[in-house]
């Protein structure tokens, strides 16, 4: 009878956390030590701990420079073999420090960690995660450090993942191990707007996957779109937090798990947009398709598209679309051969455009957000060049110079500031540290 | 009938060569290019080509410095993960250059190359070579670059090999693939003596495995003892040659394959010897064993040992042995506790000793070599402190300062110079480029 209390408490399954550290978090010996201490603290709190590490920023730069020193167009397979060493170096060094701190750590390459990818070198996609080796090491009480951004292809070659691959490695491992994912970064979390533009921007305690996807797609840089998609598809909760302080950051959760549902969660923006306008397009079926196909083949990322109806029976149409500013030259080159072929009258470009977006899951049931957005911007004298909406997002393209003012005005008008009264969320702010499932 | 000549010539099995390049041969972009051109030339000559590469000297130094920046005693497993990246970098860069030269090259890690080792991190030994992947790539017409000095342990961890591991990687792959091994180095081959001491030292066109083993063990640095042992055990012919010139170097072959059998092939030497003399040892069974066991446990490498008979019935003996100079302090420390225990009267050490050796397969049938050696050194006023012999080697320990003179006198006396008349080899010098099997 004496151990009734023990018998009555079913043994809780150990909490598994996959902690991701970027290049700045392991940039030098002192930061490696700090990351190691954070990893050890999680372990000592009773968690099963996996850490996914990036290469030191300088290491990757050095390796890339070495490659271009010997070759103008380095072979992609060999580039992967070369660059994958950077993350291995970070992992080995961090493991040494953790071992010195009295815990047992092992570093694993992407291949050893079971990250199986396709064969698209330098931009591989994860096909499968075979986490058996990690799981066994965790069960032995070890801390596991995984070289991020890399895997082994189905052809048994070393691959590196494409854009966002580091976060995706962490999320994929969390999915395979049934754990949460902690993304350590140099900001304190996800904010209601960029604090450099909006001084009273508020750190969000949580956001839904859908909101985060819209935010990442519309300019919030803190989490990579691809990793958020992976997290949503596999139900992995992400905690996005600072490498440099201990306070909780922002949790990204399923909509059911989020406790607040404000009308607008955040104002995001980007200032590296460009607009292309085609005038005098023949009003024939398939013309827009031809244009978009040419751009896609040139790897140009088209964001917003507006096509005007022909003004009269004159059978000509106009079409505008935005592209990232860096894609403007390839876009022009891709369109050049189509001009004569399709009889396009003119191709005009404007490289100084920006985009401001409002994101919020609460928008679904409040049709008034778009109208309020337009009147706020109109009152501020800001001209709206293009508009696009989704059920939980409104984006407007404005002149680049108008972006900061637009962000500030909208942030204030929708009451997103830290001290703002927020009548649309009567329940107040819920602050989970680790939300219970 | 017109293609009779073709039909009559049976298709020769393709010649396989494993080329090994050390750290200086890939030290910078220009040298990587030169190594790549040499590899491509071998491929274009019709060979199946594997190259085993070292890390750039600077890369390894940088990695070691990084480890000691974060840890005073880096964990060996993690040290292997860290250092193994150096060779991968060299391989990836060289593969990029070869691809630019219009040939298809793939780099493989030690693990991908099938180098299976034991689990002794930082000093692993090769247990097996599973060369299937290399063989398949060669059959596809590819050039294969292998990260040297590393493998994968039976526990699926990255390992690095111990001393001599780079050459051993190349020899082991040549054995597995049925090819020859070319060791590229910064000297032109194996010489009849160190050319820095003996200006007319002759480059040997060939040496037997047994001779090379004795030379490597007695001071010749050009080939690592362990790789020569592996080559002898597996019948792998080694061609040791210069990275910087195209002329043939020195072939190391079975005794049956060598065409010349001089009395003395080379004079080797080392100047980093130290002598330890124990006096007043009790003349009891097991005392020498206790001494040697203590030294072995401290990883002290004992070379020559001389034990004097007790001078009288006084039941005391003297014992002298040589150790590498770097091992002198650990040797003293290992012996300290034994002094009182065994009642050793005195432990004297002399750190300024050297060793001069004559090596030659022809010695077996010429008992006069030892006598001639002693009289040459005696005539030169050089005192011989210790002597040891094998069937094809005579080694003498002399004072370090006497080493250069001893080498010169013996080299001349045995007629080893490039211009010397060599009556003991009436067949002259045979110069194979690739000896036929």
Interface residues (C-beta under 8 A of the other chain):
Chain A: X29 X32 X33 X63 X66 X67 X69 X70 X71 X72 X73 X74 X75 X77 X78 X79 X81 X82 X84 X85 X88 X89 X91 X92 X93 X95 X96 X97 X99 X100 X105 X106 X107 X109 X112 X133 X156 X157 X158
Chain B: X29 X32 X33 X63 X66 X67 X69 X70 X71 X72 X73 X74 X75 X77 X78 X79 X81 X82 X84 X85 X88 X89 X91 X92 X93 X95 X96 X97 X99 X100 X105 X106 X107 X109 X112 X133 X156 X157 X158
